[in-house]
Each structure stands twice: as C-alpha cells, then as structure tokens.
C-alpha cells in the first residue's frame, strides 16, 4: 500500500482546532520540522501537544507557542523556552509535567493497546495527586493512563512508500514509540525509497503503524551545546 503524500501541507490537512498531537523528538534532535512549519502556516489552534520538550523560542514547538496555537503541553522538560515560561506563569498555557520514563511508557501503552500502566515513578510527589495508587508485593505503584492522541507526527531518517521507518542514532528517541501510538501517524523522512530497499533487520517501526509519509528537504538539524557562565 502506497502511503506517500506530496508534502507536509497535505500530510496535516485534516488536523483541526482542539486536537491532541504527539510530536516526536528529544531536545533539538529528530524533530518533525516540516510538519511543525505546516501547522504554523495553517494556524490551527487550541492544540494539546504531547512532546518530551517544548523546543526553543525560534524552533520546534516553540514556533507554535509563539503563535498561541498550543492550549496544553504534556512534557518532561521545558527549560529552554522563554515564551513557554511566560505563557505558563501568566496562566495562558496549561502544563502537565511527567517523568520522562512515564511519558515514554504511556506512549508505548497506547501503541500496545493497553489502557494504563503502573509505575513507581512519582509516588509521594505532586505527580501522584488525584491518581490511583495500588500496592504490589509491598510496593506502591501509580496508575498512569495511556495517551489518547488524534495524530502522531514523527521524523525518520529513511522510510519506504509502505511506511516502514528507520531512525538515525539518537534521533530514534520518542519518535519510535509515538509512531505506534497515534490514531493517525504522519512520518516525514530525509530519504524515501521503494519497498524492498530497506533492510528488514534494521526497521524500527513497521509500516502498519504509519498512515502518511513524505520526504522533506533542507533539514536544519540544530545541535544543542552546553554553555556555562564566564567567571
């Protein structure tokens, strides 16, 4: 089955106001840059975004925050975005912070068709407020629900027209588990090939999970650098 669409605009054409989106990436690595740009251009609003982080002010989900397109962020780390901080402190943006492993496992649970998972992460902290706690073999575990996302948007290194995906090194990050978890999964790739050209031993996400795929061009691929204050 050929799942190729022309470009990012066509891939996200039916994403509407108020939807919940999973957006792959970790820091600046493995971000679906072209789909994010298309969402900014389309101007869709009131979105709930599930992503490890909120990008920078001028890159990634930060571009959507600048346009007030995001109603709620569900993330693990959000410390590099000044506009995010401003919207959070002013009450414009709802934020749910989740331990990173819990975020990944809730994505995985959605892909596996599991309604919930139990984890010790967050027990005895604000993360546990209002959530069910169960005891197994003398240890408390927090029940966390699987995510329910309308779309998962991911970026891969290579893919074929049937939607099989290969990620490059650490760009695999949240992309792989999110690709399995959306009701509709959109994949943008650096290189799009014909079926049979990818070594099946190295495919990270089988095409059964992917509904639309397209080849992007001129990826920025920013790299984060550690900086320290000069004494």
C-alpha positions, 0 to 999 in steps of 0.5 A: 500500500502506497502511503506517500503524500506530496508534502507536509501541507497535505500530510496535516490537512485534516488536523483541526482546532482542539486536537491532541498531537504527539510530536516526536523528538528529544531536545533539538534532535529528530524533530518533525520540522516540516510538519511543525512549519505546516501547522504554523502556516495553517494556524490551527489552534487550541492544540494539546501537544504531547512532546518530551520538550517544548523546543526553543523560542525560534524552533520546534514547538516553540514556533507554535507557542509563539503563535498561541496555537498550543492550549496544553503541553504534556512534557518532561522538560521545558527549560529552554523556552522563554515564551513557554515560561511566560505563557505558563506563569501568566496562566495562558498555557496549561502544563502537565509535567511527567517523568520522562520514563512515564511519558515514554511508557504511556506512549508505548501503552497506547501503541500496545493497546493497553489502557494504563500502566503502573509505575513507581515513578512519582509516588509521594510527589505532586505527580501522584495527586488525584491518581490511583495508587495500588500496592504490589508485593509491598510496593506502591505503584501509580496508575498512569493512563495511556495517551489518547492522541488524534495524530502522531507526527514523527521524523525518520531518517529513511522510510519506504512508500509502505511506511516502514521507518528507520531512525538515525542514532539518537534521533530514534528517541520518542519518535519510535514509540509515538509512531505506534501510538497515534490514531493517525501517524504522519512520518516525514523522512530525509530519504524515501525509497521503494519497498524492498530497499530497506533492510528488514533487520534494521526497521524500527517501526513497521509500516502498519503503524504509519498512515502518511509519509513524505520526504522533506528537504533542507533539514536544519538539524540544530545541535544543542551545546552546553554553555556555562557562565564566564567567571 
